[in-house]
Amino acid sequence: MTDLPKSRDSEPHTTARWVKVFGLVALVAVLLVVVMMLAGRGEHGPGRHTPGGNTSEGSTH
């Protein structure tokens, strides 16, 4: 008797390579954002976009 080729249904389910790569890239991006936020020491907000860090309401842009 000849051996029949295996059907795809008999193989265990595996995740596609592009899904794994996309997940890895997303994880690296999230980790990069977290590291940047921690390394920034809280220097974010409206004062970051004004010269000299002046955040008073009377300042002009």
N, C-alpha and C positions, 0 to 999 in steps of 0.2 A: 504494500500500500504506500502511496506517496504521501508525504507530509504536506498538509495544507498550511499556507502562511497564517501567522497569528493575526487575529483581528485586533484592531486598536482598542477595543473594549476590554480585552484581557490584560492590557498593560496598566500598571498603577498610574494614578493621576499625578502628573508633575506640573509644576508651575512653569510657564513659558519663560524663556531667557529674557525677553524684553521687559516682562513684568518685574523680574528680579533686578534688572539694571535700573529701571525706573524707580523702584523702591529704594535702592541703594543711593541713587542720586538725590532723592527727596530727603532721605535720612541725613545725608551729608549736608544738604542745604539747611535743614533745621538745626543741626548741630553748629554750623557756622554762624547762623543768626544768634543762637544762644551764647556762643563764645564772644561774639562781637558785643552783645548787650552787657555781658559780665565784664568784659575788658574796657568798656566805655565809661565805667564808674559813674553812671547816672548822668552823663553829660548829654542829655537829649532834651528836646523841648524847644519853645520859641526863641530862647536866648541864643541858641546855637546858630540861628540864621541872621542875627543882627550883629553889626560891628561892635566889638568890645563886650558882647554879652549883655548889653543893656536891654532889659525887659520891661522898663517903665512904660506906662501907657502913653506918655507924651512923646515918645521917640518916633522919628519918621523912618521910613524904610527906604 
